[in-house]
């Protein structure tokens, strides 16, 4: 019975997540953009290289450029088993260099009424699935019950974002309201899975929600002061052309993006402060709420430096090639800091860091209020 209670909540959340993934495609079909192109993707295998004219790229010698012509066997779909002839141009941007026996992803498109076959991409999924399996095994091996709960939490997060948030945005709903509601649900479920339902987790829940909302508001406010909007996000302009019956509110996507990206770091900070307050209170019952609050905030100051670095370095890592371009062209500060891409990255990094910093005192104050003896 105890084991059943122990696994009941994770099982319920896993079932809810699966239901979202199962029902979302049919429920959101009316708001999904429809491509005018008649195309599909299948797995294929290179049977024989018929001819190739290749040479190493002069700037990147590890990349072969030129053209290949080969025969390939389709391994999926209605044309499974059919052999087709593929012309495969290779460049720096599109470089699917294949050898006999290689598996790849083939694009099949109707062109002037005739099927056109193109080597779209390497088959990368086995490496990704192997890495995912390693990650899950490590989580369960080291974390055991907590590791399993973490997997369920990640699964639930994916269900909320893919199955609820994205369809809701395409349906024309306000991204700010939808994001706050979904983030609040995610926070509650995550802390119950990881910490159980108690005063410590309740304190961390409120602290996290306040912190990520503060980050989102800062991102939106200072982004608009800097004349930025969701259109400057990666693929932000392309999203506009995915037309549906309901216009996408691109303006508010900055708020959504920063809340999602800052959530993990803010959750770490909030639970650290709440746990610190709880442990100090358990260790020494003579400490007053004010002393516990100050001690927790002192710990938070140590955490603050590493967590803000974590967030900023993650964004910097994603913008590495942009920084290389800035350095390579010797751009003056007045030029690069006013570039939309750079300004957007800086607003995101700073807004997330502000959310982390504010989470520390907010969670400490919430802890002193929620843990007080008369609550």
RODO-2510 file (C-alpha; in nm, 4 decimals, decimal comma):
residues 375
     n   res          X          Y          Z
     1     x     0,0000     0,0000     0,0000
     2     x     0,2830     0,2399     0,0849
     3     x     0,4518     0,1678    -0,2480
     4     x     0,1224     0,2278    -0,4286
     5     x     0,0882     0,5677    -0,2601
     6     x     0,4521     0,6415    -0,3403
     7     x     0,4048     0,5853    -0,7134
     8     x     0,0419     0,6982    -0,7470
     9     x     0,1038     1,0673    -0,8147
    10     x     0,3890     1,0133    -1,0686
    11     x     0,1696     0,7556    -1,2455
    12     x    -0,1239     0,9979    -1,2615
    13     x     0,0988     1,2734    -1,4047
    14     x     0,2486     1,0333    -1,6599
    15     x    -0,1013     0,9293    -1,7709
    16     x    -0,2154     1,2918    -1,7962
    17     x     0,0953     1,3737    -2,0043
    18     x     0,0294     1,0787    -2,2356
    19     x    -0,3343     1,1871    -2,2720
    20     x    -0,2219     1,5382    -2,3703
    21     x     0,0152     1,4008    -2,6355
    22     x    -0,2569     1,1662    -2,7659
    23     x    -0,5463     1,4153    -2,7758
    24     x    -0,3633     1,7361    -2,8696
    25     x    -0,3096     1,6600    -3,2434
    26     x    -0,6803     1,5989    -3,3078
    27     x    -0,8035     1,8829    -3,0841
    28     x    -0,5609     2,1350    -3,2369
    29     x    -0,6088     2,0302    -3,5997
    30     x    -0,8275     2,3329    -3,6767
    31     x    -0,5568     2,5796    -3,5666
    32     x    -0,2575     2,3974    -3,7173
    33     x    -0,1032     2,5756    -4,0194
    34     x    -0,1285     2,3750    -4,3403
    35     x     0,1647     2,3701    -4,5807
    36     x     0,0791     2,4325    -4,9492
    37     x     0,3583     2,1898    -5,0446
    38     x     0,2783     1,8242    -5,1136
    39     x     0,5707     1,6481    -4,9538
    40     x     0,6640     1,3839    -4,6996
    41     x     0,9773     1,2370    -4,5433
    42     x     1,0871     0,8738    -4,5402
    43     x     1,3918     0,6762    -4,4362
    44     x     1,6022     0,5476    -4,7267
    45     x     1,9222     0,3495    -4,7821
    46     x     2,1970     0,4220    -5,0346
    47     x     2,2236     0,1220    -5,2659
    48     x     2,5003     0,2353    -5,5024
    49     x     2,6967     0,5519    -5,5750
    50     x     2,6680     0,5966    -5,9529
    51     x     2,8909     0,9017    -5,9883
    52     x     3,0318     1,1860    -5,7825
    53     x     3,2363     1,4986    -5,8411
    54     x     3,3624     1,6067    -5,5004
    55     x     3,6383     1,8190    -5,3552
    56     x     3,7209     1,9456    -5,0056
    57     x     3,5857     2,2889    -4,9218
    58     x     3,8787     2,5352    -4,9348
    59     x     3,7735     2,6989    -4,6056
    60     x     3,6564     2,3837    -4,4238
    61     x     3,8569     2,0866    -4,5606
    62     x     3,6590     1,8336    -4,3546
    63     x     3,3499     1,9136    -4,5659
    64     x     3,3143     1,7707    -4,9177
    65     x     3,1374     1,9884    -5,1744
    66     x     3,0195     1,9074    -5,5247
    67     x     2,7572     1,6580    -5,6439
    68     x     2,6651     1,2936    -5,6025
    69     x     2,4299     1,0758    -5,8042
    70     x     2,3210     0,7531    -5,6387
    71     x     2,0425     0,4976    -5,6273
    72     x     1,8486     0,4590    -5,3029
    73     x     1,5899     0,2193    -5,1652
    74     x     1,2890     0,3655    -4,9846
    75     x     1,2394     0,1893    -4,6499
    76     x     0,9071     0,3414    -4,5363
    77     x     0,5666     0,4449    -4,6617
    78     x     0,3635     0,3530    -4,9659
    79     x     0,6729     0,3281    -5,1863
    80     x     0,8618     0,0953    -4,9501
    81     x     1,1073    -0,1232    -5,1412
    82     x     1,1153     0,1053    -5,4464
    83     x     1,4556     0,2093    -5,5812
    84     x     1,4952     0,5675    -5,7034
    85     x     1,7732     0,7803    -5,8493
    86     x     1,8824     1,0778    -5,6371
    87     x     2,0898     1,3797    -5,7388
    88     x     2,2603     1,5118    -5,4271
    89     x     2,4236     1,8596    -5,4472
    90     x     2,6635     1,9272    -5,1581
    91     x     2,7464     2,2706    -5,0190
    92     x     2,8498     2,4155    -4,6832
    93     x     2,4923     2,4827    -4,5759
    94     x     2,3444     2,1587    -4,7087
    95     x     2,5946     1,8776    -4,6767
    96     x     2,4423     1,5289    -4,6686
    97     x     2,7451     1,3361    -4,7918
    98     x     2,6589     0,9651    -4,8117
    99     x     2,8289     0,6348    -4,8926
   100     x     2,6903     0,3006    -5,0076
   101     x     2,4858     0,1388    -4,7291
   102     x     2,4214     0,4663    -4,5405
   103     x     2,0710     0,5369    -4,4114
   104     x     1,9381     0,8902    -4,4546
   105     x     1,6137     1,0909    -4,4510
   106     x     1,4693     1,1464    -4,7972
   107     x     1,2311     1,4248    -4,8972
   108     x     0,9680     1,3193    -5,1502
   109     x     0,7906     1,6106    -5,3178
   110     x     0,5659     1,6446    -5,6222
   111     x     0,7279     1,8746    -5,8769
   112     x     0,5341     1,9444    -6,1982
   113     x     0,3274     1,6368    -6,1251
   114     x     0,6328     1,4121    -6,0951
   115     x     0,7897     1,2849    -5,7687
   116     x     1,1169     1,4557    -5,6767
   117     x     1,3592     1,2784    -5,4415
   118     x     1,6150     1,4673    -5,2351
   119     x     1,8643     1,3698    -4,9628
   120     x     1,7204     1,5903    -4,6891
   121     x     1,9305     1,4945    -4,3861
   122     x     2,1531     1,2363    -4,2260
   123     x     1,9725     0,9908    -3,9996
   124     x     2,0701     1,1380    -3,6628
   125     x     1,7964     0,9848    -3,4489
   126     x     1,9924     0,6728    -3,3351
   127     x     2,2604     0,8898    -3,1720
   128     x     1,9951     1,1103    -3,0088
   129     x     1,7949     0,8121    -2,8803
   130     x     2,1122     0,6472    -2,7470
   131     x     2,2075     0,9667    -2,5617
   132     x     1,8530     0,9993    -2,4247
   133     x     1,8637     0,6390    -2,3032
   134     x     2,1973     0,7039    -2,1295
   135     x     2,0528     1,0143    -1,9622
   136     x     1,7442     0,8257    -1,8395
   137     x     1,9526     0,5347    -1,7107
   138     x     2,1797     0,7712    -1,5181
   139     x     1,8789     0,9524    -1,3710
   140     x     1,7179     0,6302    -1,2507
   141     x     2,0479     0,4671    -1,1498
   142     x     2,1633     0,7524    -0,9288
   143     x     1,8311     0,9115    -0,8394
   144     x     1,6115     0,5999    -0,8047
   145     x     1,2637     0,7260    -0,7000
   146     x     1,3667     1,0906    -0,7354
   147     x     1,5208     1,0163    -1,0728
   148     x     1,1980     0,8528    -1,1910
   149     x     1,0004     1,1524    -1,0650
   150     x     1,2368     1,3829    -1,2560
   151     x     1,1690     1,1894    -1,5770
   152     x     0,7938     1,2183    -1,5216
   153     x     0,8372     1,5915    -1,4566
   154     x     1,0300     1,6366    -1,7832
   155     x     0,7653     1,4360    -1,9701
   156     x     0,4916     1,6554    -1,8226
   157     x     0,6826     1,9722    -1,9200
   158     x     0,7140     1,8509    -2,2801
   159     x     0,3408     1,7707    -2,2876
   160     x     0,2487     2,1200    -2,1638
   161     x     0,4744     2,3000    -2,4117
   162     x     0,4150     2,0852    -2,7213
   163     x     0,0589     1,9736    -2,6562
   164     x    -0,0912     2,2857    -2,4948
   165     x     0,1214     2,6028    -2,5184
   166     x     0,2100     2,5932    -2,8890
   167     x    -0,1451     2,5055    -3,0081
   168     x    -0,2859     2,7764    -2,7784
   169     x    -0,0539     3,0392    -2,9314
   170     x    -0,1566     2,9319    -3,2836
   171     x    -0,5202     2,9527    -3,1714
   172     x    -0,4632     3,3227    -3,1017
   173     x    -0,4732     3,3036    -2,7220
   174     x    -0,2771     3,5586    -2,5220
   175     x     0,0703     3,4047    -2,4719
   176     x     0,1223     3,5844    -2,1379
   177     x    -0,1876     3,4412    -1,9680
   178     x    -0,1420     3,0932    -2,1150
   179     x     0,2264     3,0847    -2,0157
   180     x     0,1639     3,1963    -1,6565
   181     x    -0,1099     2,9345    -1,6070
   182     x     0,0965     2,6522    -1,7584
   183     x     0,4136     2,7536    -1,5725
   184     x     0,2155     2,7599    -1,2446
   185     x     0,0828     2,4080    -1,3129
   186     x     0,4328     2,2888    -1,4038
   187     x     0,5804     2,4370    -1,0850
   188     x     0,3183     2,2763    -0,8593
   189     x     0,3530     1,9329    -1,0220
   190     x     0,7333     1,9477    -1,0237
   191     x     0,7693     2,0317    -0,6551
   192     x     0,5124     1,7751    -0,5455
   193     x     0,6999     1,5116    -0,7486
   194     x     1,0438     1,6109    -0,6226
   195     x     0,9767     1,7346    -0,2656
   196     x     0,6278     1,6193    -0,1795
   197     x     0,3466     1,8481    -0,0675
   198     x     0,4725     2,0343     0,2378
   199     x     0,5533     2,3851     0,3566
   200     x     0,8995     2,3752     0,2009
   201     x     0,7689     2,2891    -0,1453
   202     x     0,4800     2,5364    -0,1112
   203     x     0,7284     2,8110    -0,0326
   204     x     0,9437     2,7139    -0,3320
   205     x     0,6347     2,7081    -0,5569
   206     x     0,5388     3,0678    -0,4821
   207     x     0,9000     3,1864    -0,4929
   208     x     0,9564     3,0248    -0,8330
   209     x     0,6356     3,1634    -0,9817
   210     x     0,7120     3,5159    -0,8618
   211     x     1,0700     3,4909    -0,9894
   212     x     0,9825     3,3729    -1,3421
   213     x     0,6987     3,6234    -1,3748
   214     x     0,9415     3,8996    -1,2715
   215     x     1,1876     3,7751    -1,5373
   216     x     0,9148     3,7704    -1,8019
   217     x     0,7882     4,1179    -1,7140
   218     x     1,1424     4,2601    -1,7234
   219     x     1,2034     4,0957    -2,0580
   220     x     0,8837     4,2378    -2,2056
   221     x     0,9218     4,5849    -2,0519
   222     x     1,2861     4,6474    -2,1379
   223     x     1,2470     4,4664    -2,4688
   224     x     0,9772     4,7108    -2,5754
   225     x     1,1827     5,0054    -2,4477
   226     x     1,4601     4,8758    -2,6763
   227     x     1,2089     4,8446    -2,9652
   228     x     1,2283     4,4655    -2,9613
   229     x     0,9467     4,2147    -2,9910
   230     x     0,8911     3,8459    -3,0480
   231     x     0,9542     3,8977    -3,4190
   232     x     1,3281     3,9212    -3,3423
   233     x     1,3341     3,5784    -3,1765
   234     x     1,4945     3,2967    -3,3722
   235     x     1,2472     3,2143    -3,6549
   236     x     1,0156     3,4818    -3,5124
   237     x     0,9495     3,6343    -3,8532
   238     x     0,8987     3,2937    -4,0155
   239     x     0,6242     3,2113    -3,7640
   240     x     0,4163     3,5025    -3,8968
   241     x     0,3860     3,3323    -4,2335
   242     x     0,2414     3,0171    -4,0756
   243     x    -0,0998     3,1660    -4,1332
   244     x    -0,4087     3,0316    -3,9596
   245     x    -0,7575     3,1698    -3,8962
   246     x    -0,6225     3,3267    -3,5767
   247     x    -0,3312     3,5747    -3,5933
   248     x    -0,0388     3,4889    -3,3665
   249     x     0,0309     3,7531    -3,0998
   250     x     0,4026     3,7717    -3,1792
   251     x     0,4511     4,0808    -2,9657
   252     x     0,4201     3,8811    -2,6405
   253     x     0,6397     3,5875    -2,7352
   254     x     0,9416     3,7466    -2,5606
   255     x     0,7601     3,7054    -2,2295
   256     x     0,6893     3,3393    -2,3027
   257     x     1,0443     3,2655    -2,4188
   258     x     1,2187     3,4131    -2,1147
   259     x     0,9803     3,2487    -1,8660
   260     x     1,0500     2,9067    -2,0161
   261     x     1,4269     2,9600    -2,0425
   262     x     1,4608     3,1021    -1,6881
   263     x     1,2316     2,8506    -1,5168
   264     x     1,4956     2,5843    -1,4464
   265     x     1,7469     2,8221    -1,2879
   266     x     1,4800     3,0008    -1,0821
   267     x     1,3443     2,6681    -0,9543
   268     x     1,6936     2,5687    -0,8382
   269     x     1,7334     2,8932    -0,6462
   270     x     1,3866     2,8827    -0,4883
   271     x     1,4133     2,5251    -0,3602
   272     x     1,7662     2,5944    -0,2290
   273     x     1,6451     2,8912    -0,0230
   274     x     1,3356     2,7071     0,1031
   275     x     1,5416     2,3987     0,1951
   276     x     1,8020     2,6115     0,3705
   277     x     1,5347     2,7865     0,5791
   278     x     1,3700     2,4536     0,6634
   279     x     1,6955     2,2799     0,7636
   280     x     1,8155     2,5698     0,9787
   281     x     1,4775     2,5812     1,1524
   282     x     1,4903     2,2060     1,2173
   283     x     1,8485     2,2240     1,3472
   284     x     1,8045     2,5163     1,5861
   285     x     1,4525     2,5884     1,7089
   286     x     1,5713     2,8979     1,8987
   287     x     1,6436     3,0945     1,5802
   288     x     1,3880     3,3675     1,5098
   289     x     1,2213     3,4050     1,1658
   290     x     1,4346     3,7164     1,1078
   291     x     1,7575     3,5271     1,1814
   292     x     1,6476     3,2359     0,9606
   293     x     1,5575     3,4758     0,6821
   294     x     1,8939     3,6524     0,6964
   295     x     2,0810     3,3203     0,7036
   296     x     1,8854     3,1930     0,4041
   297     x     1,9540     3,5119     0,2115
   298     x     2,3264     3,4813     0,2891
   299     x     2,3211     3,1345     0,1345
   300     x     2,1232     3,2795    -0,1550
   301     x     2,3933     3,5370    -0,2217
   302     x     2,6436     3,2558    -0,2717
   303     x     2,4039     3,0741    -0,5036
   304     x     2,3214     3,3927    -0,6930
   305     x     2,6651     3,4273    -0,8531
   306     x     2,6767     3,0743    -0,9890
   307     x     2,3150     3,0629    -1,1108
   308     x     2,3321     3,3965    -1,2947
   309     x     2,6542     3,2743    -1,4537
   310     x     2,4783     2,9517    -1,5532
   311     x     2,1992     3,1378    -1,7299
   312     x     2,4197     3,3954    -1,9009
   313     x     2,6765     3,1359    -2,0100
   314     x     2,4006     2,9162    -2,1552
   315     x     2,2786     3,2074    -2,3662
   316     x     2,6371     3,3026    -2,4555
   317     x     2,7035     2,9459    -2,5690
   318     x     2,4049     2,9654    -2,8023
   319     x     2,5331     3,2964    -2,9398
   320     x     2,8963     3,1881    -2,9778
   321     x     2,9100     3,2290    -3,3561
   322     x     2,7482     3,5728    -3,3291
   323     x     3,0166     3,6822    -3,0814
   324     x     3,2824     3,5448    -3,3153
   325     x     3,1401     3,7583    -3,5976
   326     x     3,1409     4,0652    -3,3727
   327     x     3,5025     4,0043    -3,2728
   328     x     3,6124     3,9144    -3,6263
   329     x     3,4691     4,2293    -3,7835
   330     x     3,5897     4,4498    -3,4949
   331     x     3,2443     4,5988    -3,4575
   332     x     3,2300     4,9104    -3,2388
   333     x     3,0080     4,8895    -2,9299
   334     x     2,7563     5,1348    -3,0771
   335     x     2,7078     4,9003    -3,3706
   336     x     2,6813     4,5529    -3,2161
   337     x     2,4901     4,6400    -2,8976
   338     x     2,2119     4,7943    -3,1076
   339     x     2,1862     4,4918    -3,3384
   340     x     1,8480     4,3220    -3,2750
   341     x     1,9996     3,9752    -3,2310
   342     x     2,2592     4,0925    -2,9774
   343     x     2,0132     4,3201    -2,7958
   344     x     1,7612     4,0363    -2,7715
   345     x     2,0202     3,7978    -2,6245
   346     x     2,1298     4,0591    -2,3690
   347     x     1,7717     4,1406    -2,2651
   348     x     1,7006     3,7686    -2,2174
   349     x     2,0167     3,7069    -2,0168
   350     x     1,9663     4,0117    -1,7936
   351     x     1,5911     3,9516    -1,7446
   352     x     1,6569     3,5921    -1,6398
   353     x     1,9302     3,7049    -1,4018
   354     x     1,6989     3,9668    -1,2495
   355     x     1,4413     3,6915    -1,1952
   356     x     1,7032     3,4778    -1,0173
   357     x     1,8173     3,7653    -0,7942
   358     x     1,4601     3,8589    -0,6970
   359     x     1,3715     3,4957    -0,6238
   360     x     1,6149     3,4894    -0,3282
   361     x     1,4549     3,7587    -0,1063
   362     x     1,1032     3,6694    -0,2228
   363     x     1,1446     3,3034    -0,1249
   364     x     1,3157     3,3936     0,2042
   365     x     1,0291     3,6271     0,2998
   366     x     0,7703     3,3676     0,1968
   367     x     0,9509     3,1058     0,4075
   368     x     0,9510     3,3267     0,7171
   369     x     0,5764     3,3801     0,6704
   370     x     0,4735     3,0238     0,5808
   371     x     0,6954     2,8538     0,8405
   372     x     0,5887     3,0779     1,1260
   373     x     0,4278     2,8889     1,4148
   374     x     0,0820     3,0403     1,3684
   375     x     0,0487     2,9255     1,0054
***
